[in-house]
Amino acid sequence: MKIKTIFVTVLLLVFLSGCQSTSAYNPYKADKNMILTNVKRVGLMPTNLLVEVPNEEEKRGYFNAQLQGVFEQKGFEVIPAEEWRHIYDTVKAKSGDLFDAKTGKADKDKFKAIKEEVLAIYQKEFHVDAFVYSGVMVVKANWDRSTAHWDGATASTTGREGFWANFFGPQATGTMGALSFLVNIEDVKGESLFVEFGGIQLLSRVSSRDFVPVSKEDLLANNQINDNAIALSTCRFFEIWEPPVKNKRGKVQSCRR
């Protein structure tokens, strides 16, 4: 399915952006005026979760619903993710075995044919200007003693705040695993228009001697944090229509500092 291909490409983007951390990341992959003029109706793709969590379908549905609400609040016409899933499942069900019986490998030609048929049916019915891919993925967060920063988010590395955060944390720096929410917006030809990441949460805590993993039950469990990640990953896209204004010092303050 194309969604998985998109995520392989984005994983490469994450690696490359990590290797070039000295320069500011630019989420705009196409001319802003072109996006402003042409993108009014978007089709949501089912959210991918590239991390194992309890109640996966419930979490996936939550992100889809919140993302839909955010775009609708900004005045976009939004086709829900369920519409793509329904068409895809229908076409896939009538396509027979999609894996080679001898090798067990996916039949690339069949998957390509399914994708093309699904896209044709979808566009005939909905005529969207762009597709919104999204997902939760594992990234690296930079941390310095008691604080980690990544993809617009900040979190305590020790799980504590204030004095106790520094008291329980080692005087060290490095990188640690974290979760981020990805939004990748493409035109109908598959060309990227906008790719952005919003930090969600750390995957472990720093103790005096080691990293302590966060339990699976605590992953994506805080919807306030999840909503903030969605906002971080979409706000600069919406700034195309609502440009940030200058502050009292004459500097333009974007939603992502």
C-alpha positions as CSV (number, residue, x, y, z in Angstrom):
1,M,0.0,0.0,0.0
2,K,1.3,3.5,-0.9
3,I,1.0,4.7,2.7
4,K,3.8,2.4,3.8
5,T,6.0,3.6,0.9
6,I,5.4,7.2,2.0
7,F,6.7,6.3,5.5
8,V,9.9,4.7,4.1
9,T,10.6,8.0,2.3
10,V,9.8,10.0,5.4
11,L,12.1,7.9,7.6
12,L,14.9,8.8,5.2
13,L,13.9,12.5,5.6
14,V,14.2,12.0,9.4
15,F,17.6,10.6,9.1
16,L,18.8,13.3,6.7
17,S,17.4,16.1,8.9
18,G,19.1,14.6,11.9
19,C,22.4,14.7,10.0
20,Q,21.9,18.3,9.2
21,S,20.7,19.6,12.6
22,T,22.7,22.8,12.3
23,S,20.3,24.2,9.7
24,A,16.6,25.1,10.4
25,Y,14.2,22.5,8.9
26,N,11.9,23.8,6.2
27,P,8.6,21.9,6.0
28,Y,7.5,23.5,2.7
29,K,8.3,21.3,-0.3
30,A,6.4,23.4,-2.9
31,D,5.8,27.1,-3.5
32,K,3.5,28.5,-0.8
33,N,1.4,30.5,-3.3
34,M,0.8,27.4,-5.3
35,I,-0.4,25.6,-2.2
36,L,-2.6,28.6,-1.2
37,T,-4.2,28.7,-4.6
38,N,-4.8,25.0,-5.2
39,V,-5.4,23.3,-1.9
40,K,-9.0,23.6,-0.7
41,R,-10.3,20.0,-0.4
42,V,-8.1,17.4,1.2
43,G,-8.5,13.6,1.6
44,L,-7.3,12.1,4.9
45,M,-5.4,8.8,4.7
46,P,-5.6,6.3,7.7
47,T,-3.1,7.2,10.3
48,N,-0.1,4.8,10.5
49,L,1.2,3.8,14.0
50,L,4.8,2.6,13.7
51,V,4.9,1.7,17.3
52,E,3.2,-1.0,19.3
53,V,0.5,0.4,21.6
54,P,-2.6,-1.0,23.3
55,N,-5.9,-0.3,21.6
56,E,-4.2,0.4,18.3
57,E,-7.4,1.0,16.3
58,E,-8.8,3.3,19.0
59,K,-5.6,5.4,19.0
60,R,-5.6,5.5,15.2
61,G,-9.2,6.6,15.1
62,Y,-8.5,9.3,17.6
63,F,-5.7,10.8,15.6
64,N,-7.8,10.7,12.4
65,A,-10.7,12.4,14.1
66,Q,-8.6,15.1,15.6
67,L,-6.7,15.8,12.4
68,Q,-10.0,16.0,10.5
69,G,-11.3,18.5,13.1
70,V,-8.2,20.7,12.9
71,F,-8.5,21.0,9.1
72,E,-12.2,21.6,9.2
73,Q,-11.7,24.4,11.8
74,K,-9.4,26.1,9.4
75,G,-12.0,26.1,6.6
76,F,-10.9,23.1,4.5
77,E,-13.3,20.6,3.1
78,V,-12.2,17.2,4.4
79,I,-12.9,13.7,3.2
80,P,-12.6,11.4,6.2
81,A,-10.0,8.6,6.3
82,E,-12.7,6.0,6.4
83,E,-13.6,6.7,2.8
84,W,-10.2,5.7,1.5
85,R,-10.1,2.7,3.7
86,H,-13.5,1.5,2.5
87,I,-12.6,1.8,-1.1
88,Y,-9.2,0.2,-0.6
89,D,-10.7,-2.8,1.4
90,T,-13.3,-3.3,-1.3
91,V,-10.8,-3.4,-4.2
92,K,-8.4,-5.5,-2.2
93,A,-11.0,-8.1,-1.4
94,K,-11.7,-8.8,-5.0
95,S,-8.1,-8.9,-6.1
96,G,-7.3,-12.4,-4.9
97,D,-4.0,-13.5,-3.3
98,L,-1.5,-10.5,-3.2
99,F,1.5,-12.6,-2.2
100,D,3.5,-15.1,-4.2
101,A,2.7,-18.7,-3.1
102,K,6.3,-19.9,-3.6
103,T,8.3,-16.9,-2.2
104,G,5.8,-15.4,0.2
105,K,6.7,-12.0,-1.2
106,A,4.2,-9.3,-2.1
107,D,3.1,-9.2,-5.7
108,K,4.2,-5.6,-6.6
109,D,2.2,-5.6,-9.8
110,K,-1.0,-6.5,-8.0
111,F,-0.4,-3.9,-5.3
112,K,0.3,-1.2,-8.0
113,A,-2.9,-2.1,-9.8
114,I,-4.9,-1.9,-6.6
115,K,-3.4,1.5,-5.8
116,E,-4.3,2.8,-9.2
117,E,-7.8,1.5,-9.1
118,V,-8.4,2.8,-5.6
119,L,-7.1,6.2,-6.6
120,A,-9.3,6.4,-9.7
121,I,-12.4,5.4,-7.8
122,Y,-11.6,7.8,-5.0
123,Q,-10.9,10.8,-7.2
124,K,-14.0,10.1,-9.4
125,E,-16.1,10.4,-6.3
126,F,-14.3,13.1,-4.2
127,H,-12.1,15.2,-6.4
128,V,-9.6,16.2,-3.7
129,D,-6.8,18.6,-4.3
130,A,-4.3,16.9,-1.9
131,F,-3.9,13.9,0.3
132,V,-3.0,14.2,4.0
133,Y,-0.8,11.2,5.2
134,S,-0.1,11.0,8.9
135,G,1.4,8.7,11.5
136,V,3.2,8.2,14.7
137,M,6.9,7.3,14.3
138,V,10.0,6.7,16.4
139,V,12.6,9.5,16.2
140,K,15.6,10.7,18.2
141,A,15.4,13.5,20.8
142,N,18.4,15.5,21.9
143,W,18.6,15.8,25.7
144,D,20.7,17.8,28.1
145,R,20.5,16.7,31.8
146,S,16.8,17.0,32.7
147,T,15.3,18.3,29.5
148,A,14.8,16.9,26.0
149,H,13.9,18.9,22.8
150,W,12.7,17.5,19.5
151,D,10.2,18.4,16.7
152,G,8.9,21.4,18.6
153,A,8.3,19.6,21.8
154,T,10.0,19.8,25.2
155,A,9.8,17.1,28.0
156,S,11.5,16.2,31.2
157,T,13.9,13.4,30.8
158,T,13.4,12.2,34.4
159,G,9.7,12.5,34.5
160,R,10.0,15.2,37.1
161,E,9.9,18.9,37.0
162,G,11.8,21.8,38.7
163,F,14.4,21.0,41.3
164,W,13.7,17.3,41.4
165,A,14.2,16.9,37.7
166,N,17.9,17.9,38.0
167,F,18.3,16.1,41.3
168,F,17.3,12.7,39.9
169,G,19.0,13.2,36.5
170,P,22.6,12.7,35.6
171,Q,24.8,15.6,34.5
172,A,25.0,14.4,30.9
173,T,23.8,14.9,27.4
174,G,22.9,12.8,24.4
175,T,20.0,11.4,22.3
176,M,17.1,9.2,23.3
177,G,14.2,7.6,21.6
178,A,10.9,9.6,21.3
179,L,7.6,9.6,19.4
180,S,6.6,12.2,16.9
181,F,3.5,12.8,14.8
182,L,4.1,13.1,11.1
183,V,2.0,15.0,8.6
184,N,2.9,14.6,4.9
185,I,0.7,16.5,2.5
186,E,0.9,15.5,-1.2
187,D,-0.8,16.6,-4.4
188,V,-2.8,14.2,-6.5
189,K,0.3,13.3,-8.5
190,G,2.2,12.2,-5.4
191,E,4.4,15.3,-5.1
192,S,5.1,16.4,-1.6
193,L,3.8,19.8,-0.6
194,F,4.5,19.9,3.1
195,V,6.2,17.5,5.6
196,E,6.2,18.3,9.3
197,F,6.8,16.5,12.6
198,G,5.4,17.3,16.0
199,G,6.9,15.8,19.1
200,I,4.7,13.6,21.3
201,Q,6.6,11.9,24.1
202,L,9.8,10.3,25.2
203,L,10.1,6.5,25.0
204,S,12.2,6.3,28.2
205,R,13.2,8.1,31.4
206,V,16.7,9.0,32.5
207,S,17.7,7.6,35.9
208,S,21.0,8.2,37.7
209,R,22.5,5.1,35.9
210,D,20.4,4.0,33.0
211,F,17.3,4.6,30.7
212,V,14.0,3.2,32.0
213,P,11.6,2.4,29.2
214,V,8.1,3.9,29.3
215,S,5.5,1.1,29.6
216,K,3.3,0.4,26.5
217,E,0.2,1.3,28.5
218,D,1.6,4.9,28.8
219,L,2.3,5.4,25.1
220,L,-0.1,7.8,23.4
221,A,-2.2,7.7,26.6
222,N,-2.3,11.5,27.1
223,N,-4.6,13.1,24.6
224,Q,-3.6,16.6,25.6
225,I,0.0,15.8,24.5
226,N,-1.3,14.0,21.4
227,D,-3.3,17.1,20.4
228,N,-0.3,19.3,20.9
229,A,1.7,17.1,18.6
230,I,-1.0,17.4,15.9
231,A,-0.9,21.2,16.3
232,L,2.9,21.3,16.0
233,S,2.8,19.2,12.8
234,T,0.1,21.3,11.1
235,C,0.4,24.9,12.3
236,R,3.1,26.0,9.8
237,F,0.9,24.6,7.0
238,F,-2.0,26.8,8.1
239,E,0.4,29.8,8.3
240,I,0.3,29.8,4.5
241,W,-3.3,31.2,4.9
242,E,-2.7,33.0,8.2
243,P,0.9,34.4,8.1
244,P,2.4,35.2,11.5
245,V,2.6,38.9,12.4
246,K,5.6,40.8,13.7
247,N,6.0,41.1,17.4
248,K,6.9,44.3,19.3
249,R,10.5,43.9,18.4
250,G,9.7,43.7,14.7
251,K,10.4,40.0,14.4
252,V,8.1,37.5,12.8
253,Q,7.1,34.9,15.4
254,S,6.1,31.6,13.8
255,C,4.0,29.0,15.7
256,R,7.2,26.8,15.8
257,R,9.9,28.4,17.8
